[in-house]
Amino acid sequence: MEQTTIEMLKSKKDFYIGKTVQVSGWVKNFRESKTTSFLELNDGSTFKPLQIVIQKEGNTKINEATLNGVMHLGIAVTVSGVVVSAYHNADDAEINAEKISIIGNCATDYPIQKKKTSLEFLRTIPHLRVRTNTFMALFRVRNALSMAIHNFFQSRGYFYIHTPLITGGDAEGAGESFQVIAPDFQGDFFGAPASLTVSGQLEAEEAAMSLGRVYTFGPTFRAENSNTTRHAAEFWMIEAEAAFTDIDGIIDVARDMIKSIIREVLVKCPDEMAFFDNFYEKGLVEKLRNVADNAFARVDYTEAIEILKQSGKKFNYPVEWGIDLQTEHERYLTDEYFKKPVFVVNYPRDVKAFYMKQNSDGKTVAATDLLVPGVGEIIGCSEREADYDKLITVMKARKMNLDNYRNYLDLRRYGSVTHSGFGLGLERMLMYLTGISNIRDTQLHPRAVGELR
């Protein structure tokens, strides 16, 4: 008999009612009464499981040994039976089982049980945690979010490019990169020091100087000795670059992207988002709809500093002009003062990357961070310095090795134009979308300090 996915059965319920079908999946839950047993089966095609109804009395095709065997979490089974309307929800479907076969036994020490298991414990078994409702929902949302990002850029004429993972330069200039070494190679493999990329931005700028609008979407790596809930050594970044676009133009793109991807995820994943709303952040869906449908705030960095100073709050990190805003500062601005996403613009030059356009005041750069409630910074955005002499001056002042950036500097010598870009951390966006508070719970196998499972 042809295999039917649970998604097909549920989405085309009226077509399947009364028909005999065959489905396969893993037992997510079970219960029984004196006369009837119930299995909740999931094959990965939907978030919500399919109920299997097994009549104990008068059923000659399913013997007691088989029935006892399938009443076990994690076991894989194939079920044949007739599709009927669900007893407690006429809009849903269930199967009256006629035959059940065990296709994959599950050991009795299976660590995913009916009782709620902590996220901390589940981090110790990353290879199994995806089978829980939380991680099934998370990775389904991650998939929808990824597609929504591609859809946004593709619909606006951006070209998807693939920048190298092994590079000779540090886009952030912070020295927090993983070095690439070939220990068995006699001599220097690349002929120069190499590292895993911390950003695809520099190469994306190259492509933007020909294609106009481009974006990257891939893994990036930072050897940052940080064990916070917001940092990981490996994470995925979306980086956009647009020629002939100033800081105001790229802010518009970043804002429109956030609104667009939120709307698409809410449409594509209603059951998953309802789950996160119920179990992780009450009011989550309403919050996201408000973000998608309303204006973002915008504030100058200097004004933001004054707001923080006058807040009456005692911060762990003192507030003075020239500091790089810390999470506690960002959270106050978003969660308590503006109560919505806010672009903080015109940061001090010394706390931002070397490539950002210098403003006429000589102290600040045309840069902005998008801060969102509950997370803090989610997008870093700037107009790029297009003036060769100004860029050289900054790089020399920071004692950067100019030889490592010859390609980048050439862009300022050959037809340089106003251009801007931004980076969005996929996992931080997932945290915002789901209410999950630790970045390690947004990745299949998180990579962080002391963590390599």
C-alpha positions in Angstrom: 0.0 0.0 0.0 1.2 3.5 -0.9 2.6 5.5 2.1 0.5 8.6 3.1 2.1 11.4 5.0 0.3 12.8 8.0 0.4 16.2 6.5 -1.3 15.0 3.3 -4.0 13.2 5.4 -4.7 16.3 7.6 -4.6 18.9 4.8 -6.9 16.8 2.5 -9.0 15.3 5.2 -12.3 15.3 3.2 -10.6 13.4 0.4 -9.3 10.7 2.7 -12.3 10.2 5.0 -13.6 6.6 4.6 -10.4 5.4 2.8 -7.9 2.9 4.0 -4.4 4.4 4.2 -1.0 3.5 5.5 1.1 5.9 7.6 4.4 5.5 9.4 5.9 7.5 12.2 7.2 7.6 15.8 5.0 7.2 18.9 4.9 10.6 20.6 2.3 9.7 23.3 -0.1 6.9 24.2 -2.9 6.2 26.6 -5.5 3.6 27.0 -8.9 2.7 28.6 -10.4 -0.6 29.2 -11.6 -1.1 25.7 -9.5 1.3 23.6 -5.9 2.3 23.1 -4.7 5.6 21.6 -1.4 6.4 20.0 -0.2 9.8 18.9 2.0 9.4 15.8 4.2 11.9 14.1 6.2 11.4 10.9 7.8 14.9 10.8 5.5 16.2 8.0 3.4 18.2 10.5 3.9 19.6 14.0 0.6 18.2 15.4 0.5 14.4 15.7 -2.1 12.0 14.2 -4.2 10.0 16.6 -4.4 6.3 16.1 -7.4 4.5 17.6 -7.1 0.8 18.4 -10.2 -1.1 19.5 -9.1 -3.9 21.9 -12.3 -6.0 21.8 -13.1 -8.0 18.7 -9.9 -7.0 16.9 -8.3 -10.1 15.5 -5.6 -8.4 13.4 -3.8 -6.7 16.3 -2.8 -9.1 19.0 -2.1 -8.2 22.6 1.7 -8.7 22.2 1.8 -6.2 19.3 -0.4 -3.8 21.2 1.8 -3.9 24.3 4.9 -3.5 22.2 3.7 -0.3 20.5 2.7 1.5 23.7 6.2 2.9 24.1 7.6 6.4 23.4 10.0 6.6 20.6 9.1 3.4 18.8 8.6 3.5 15.0 5.5 1.9 13.6 3.5 1.5 10.4 -0.3 1.7 10.7 -3.0 0.7 8.3 -6.6 1.7 8.8 -9.6 3.7 7.9 -9.5 7.5 8.1 -12.4 9.1 10.1 -13.2 12.5 11.6 -11.5 13.0 15.0 -14.0 12.4 17.8 -13.1 15.6 19.7 -12.5 17.8 16.6 -14.5 17.2 13.4 -12.0 19.4 11.4 -9.2 16.9 12.2 -8.7 13.3 11.1 -7.7 10.1 12.9 -7.3 6.5 11.9 -9.1 3.5 13.2 -6.3 1.0 13.1 -6.7 -2.4 11.4 -3.0 -3.4 11.3 0.1 -2.2 13.2 3.7 -3.2 12.5 6.8 -2.3 14.6 9.5 -1.1 12.2 12.0 0.3 14.7 12.2 -0.8 18.3 13.2 1.8 20.9 15.3 0.9 24.0 13.7 1.1 27.4 16.2 3.8 28.5 14.9 6.3 25.9 15.5 9.6 27.6 12.5 11.5 26.1 9.6 10.8 28.4 6.1 12.1 29.0 7.1 14.4 31.8 8.6 17.8 30.9 12.3 17.6 30.4 14.5 20.7 31.1 16.3 22.5 28.2 19.5 22.2 30.2 19.2 18.4 30.2 18.3 18.2 26.6 21.5 20.1 25.7 23.3 17.0 26.8 21.5 14.9 24.2 21.4 17.1 21.1 21.1 14.1 18.8 17.8 13.2 20.4 16.3 16.5 21.6 14.9 17.3 18.1 12.3 14.7 18.9 10.7 16.8 21.6 7.8 19.2 20.8 10.0 22.2 21.6 12.7 21.3 19.1 10.3 19.9 16.5 8.6 23.3 16.5 11.9 25.2 16.7 13.4 23.6 13.6 10.2 23.9 11.6 10.2 27.6 12.4 13.9 27.8 11.5 13.1 26.3 8.1 10.2 28.8 7.5 12.4 31.7 8.6 15.2 30.7 6.3 12.8 30.5 3.3 11.2 33.8 4.3 14.6 35.5 4.2 15.4 34.1 0.7 11.9 35.1 -0.5 12.3 38.7 0.8 15.6 39.3 -1.0 14.7 37.4 -4.1 11.5 39.4 -4.5 13.5 42.7 -4.3 16.1 41.9 -6.9 19.0 40.9 -4.6 21.4 38.2 -5.8 22.3 35.3 -3.5 26.1 34.9 -3.3 28.3 32.4 -1.5 31.3 34.0 0.2 34.4 32.0 1.3 34.5 30.3 4.7 38.3 30.4 4.8 39.6 34.0 4.6 42.8 36.0 5.1 41.2 39.0 6.8 39.1 39.7 9.8 36.0 41.8 8.8 35.5 43.0 12.3 39.1 43.7 13.0 38.7 42.3 16.5 41.0 39.3 16.2 38.4 36.8 17.4 38.8 34.3 14.6 39.6 30.6 14.4 42.9 30.0 12.8 43.1 27.4 10.0 46.2 25.2 10.1 47.2 22.1 8.1 49.6 20.3 10.5 50.8 17.7 8.1 51.5 20.2 5.3 55.2 21.1 4.8 55.1 24.9 4.8 52.2 27.3 4.8 49.2 25.8 3.0 47.8 29.1 1.7 51.0 31.0 1.7 49.5 33.4 4.3 47.6 33.2 7.6 44.1 31.9 7.2 41.0 31.8 9.5 37.4 30.8 9.5 35.3 33.8 8.4 33.6 36.0 11.0 31.6 37.7 8.3 31.1 37.6 4.5 30.7 41.3 4.3 34.0 42.3 2.7 33.5 39.8 -0.1 29.8 40.8 -0.4 30.9 44.4 -1.0 33.0 43.2 -3.9 29.9 41.6 -5.5 27.7 44.6 -4.8 30.1 46.7 -6.9 29.0 44.8 -9.9 25.6 43.2 -9.2 24.2 46.2 -7.2 22.3 44.3 -4.6 23.5 41.0 -3.0 23.0 39.0 0.1 24.8 36.1 1.8 23.3 33.4 4.0 25.8 31.0 5.6 27.8 30.0 8.7 30.2 32.3 10.4 32.6 31.7 13.3 34.0 33.6 16.2 36.5 32.5 18.8 35.0 34.7 21.5 35.5 33.4 25.0 32.0 34.2 26.0 29.5 31.8 27.7 26.4 33.9 27.6 23.0 32.9 26.4 23.4 35.1 23.3 26.8 34.0 22.0 27.9 30.9 20.0 31.1 30.1 18.3 29.3 29.0 15.1 26.2 30.7 13.9 24.4 31.6 10.7 24.4 35.1 9.3 22.4 36.9 6.7 24.4 39.9 5.2 23.0 42.3 2.7 24.9 44.8 0.6 23.4 47.5 -1.6 25.2 49.9 -3.9 23.9 53.5 -4.3 22.2 53.2 -0.9 22.9 55.4 2.1 22.3 54.7 5.8 18.6 55.8 5.6 18.0 53.5 2.6 19.5 50.4 4.2 17.5 51.1 7.4 14.4 50.9 5.3 15.5 47.6 3.8 16.3 46.1 7.3 12.9 47.2 8.7 11.0 45.9 5.7 12.8 42.6 6.0 12.0 42.1 9.6 8.3 42.8 9.0 8.2 40.6 6.0 9.8 37.5 7.6 7.6 37.8 10.7 4.5 37.9 8.6 5.6 34.9 6.6 6.5 32.8 9.6 3.2 33.5 11.3 1.4 32.3 8.2 3.5 29.2 7.5 3.8 28.0 11.2 0.6 28.8 13.0 0.6 25.6 15.2 4.3 26.0 16.1 3.9 29.7 17.0 0.9 28.9 19.1 3.0 26.3 20.9 5.7 28.9 21.7 3.1 31.4 22.7 1.6 28.9 25.1 4.8 27.4 26.7 7.6 30.0 26.3 6.3 33.5 26.0 2.7 34.5 26.6 1.5 37.0 24.1 4.3 36.2 21.7 2.1 36.0 18.6 0.3 39.3 19.4 3.7 41.0 20.0 5.0 39.8 16.6 1.9 41.0 14.8 2.3 44.4 16.4 5.9 44.6 15.2 4.9 43.6 11.7 2.0 46.1 11.6 3.5 49.2 13.3 6.3 51.6 13.0 9.8 51.1 14.5 11.3 53.8 16.7 14.5 55.6 15.8 16.8 57.4 18.2 20.2 59.0 17.9 22.9 57.3 20.1 23.5 60.6 21.9 19.9 60.9 22.8 19.8 57.2 23.8 22.6 57.9 26.3 20.6 60.7 27.9 17.5 58.5 28.1 19.5 55.9 29.9 21.1 58.5 32.3 17.7 59.9 33.2 16.0 56.5 33.6 16.7 56.3 37.3 17.9 52.7 36.7 21.1 51.4 38.3 23.0 49.6 35.6 25.8 47.2 36.1 27.7 49.0 33.3 27.9 52.8 33.9 26.4 55.0 31.2 28.6 57.6 29.5 28.8 58.9 26.0 31.3 56.8 24.1 30.4 53.4 25.6 29.2 50.5 23.5 25.7 49.8 24.7 25.4 46.6 26.8 22.5 44.2 26.8 21.0 45.8 29.9 21.0 49.2 28.2 19.5 47.8 25.0 16.8 46.0 27.0 15.8 49.1 28.8 15.4 51.1 25.6 13.3 48.4 23.9 11.4 46.8 26.8 10.7 49.7 29.0 11.2 53.0 27.2 10.1 52.6 23.6 8.3 49.2 24.1 9.0 48.3 20.5 11.9 47.8 18.1 14.2 50.8 17.8 17.1 51.8 15.5 19.9 53.5 17.5 21.9 55.5 14.9 25.2 57.4 14.8 27.3 55.5 17.2 30.7 56.7 18.4 33.4 55.9 15.8 35.7 54.2 18.3 33.2 51.5 19.3 32.3 50.4 15.8 34.1 48.6 13.0 36.8 50.3 10.8 34.7 50.2 7.6 31.8 52.4 8.7 31.3 55.8 7.1 32.6 58.7 9.2 30.1 61.4 9.9 31.0 65.1 9.5 31.2 65.6 13.2 34.4 63.6 13.3 33.2 61.6 16.3 30.5 59.3 15.0 29.8 56.9 12.2 26.7 56.3 10.0 25.9 53.1 11.8 22.8 51.7 13.5 21.8 48.7 15.6 18.3 47.4 15.5 17.3 46.5 19.1 14.2 44.4 19.7 12.4 43.7 23.0 13.4 40.6 24.8 16.7 40.1 22.9 18.5 43.4 22.4 20.6 43.9 19.3 19.5 41.8 16.3 20.8 43.7 13.3 24.0 45.7 12.8 23.8 48.1 9.9 25.9 50.8 8.4 26.8 52.9 5.5 30.3 51.8 4.4 33.2 54.3 4.2 33.7 54.9 0.4 36.5 57.4 0.8 39.9 55.7 0.3 42.0 58.2 2.3 39.6 58.2 5.2 39.5 54.4 5.3 43.3 54.2 5.2 43.6 56.6 8.1 41.3 54.6 10.3 43.0 51.3 9.5 46.4 52.7 10.2 45.2 54.2 13.5 43.9 50.7 14.5 47.3 49.1 13.5 45.6 46.9 10.9 47.7 45.0 8.4 46.8 46.8 5.1 48.2 43.9 3.0 45.4 41.7 4.2 42.8 44.2 2.9 44.3 45.2 -0.5 41.2 43.8 -2.4 38.9 45.8 -0.1 40.9 49.0 -0.5 40.9 48.6 -4.3 37.1 48.9 -4.2 37.7 52.5 -3.1 40.1 53.2 -5.9 38.1 51.8 -8.8 34.6 53.3 -9.1 33.7 53.7 -5.5 30.1 54.6 -4.7 27.9 55.1 -1.7 26.9 51.7 -0.4 25.5 50.2 2.7 24.7 46.9 4.3 23.6 45.0 7.4 24.0 41.6 9.1 21.2 39.6 10.8 22.0 36.7 13.1 19.6 33.9 12.2 19.7 32.4 15.7 19.0 35.7 17.4 16.1 36.2 15.1 14.9 32.7 16.1 15.1 33.7 19.8 13.0 36.7 19.1 10.4 34.7 17.1 10.0 31.8 19.5 10.7 33.2 23.0 13.6 30.7 23.4 16.1 32.5 25.7 19.3 30.6 25.0 21.0 30.6 21.6 22.2 27.1 22.2 18.5 26.0 21.9 18.2 27.4 18.4 20.9 25.2 16.8 20.9 21.5 16.0 24.4 21.0 17.5 25.5 24.2 19.3 29.1 25.2 19.3 30.3 27.3 22.2 33.2 27.5 24.7 33.8 23.9 26.0 30.9 22.5 24.0 31.4 20.1 21.1 28.9 17.3 21.2 
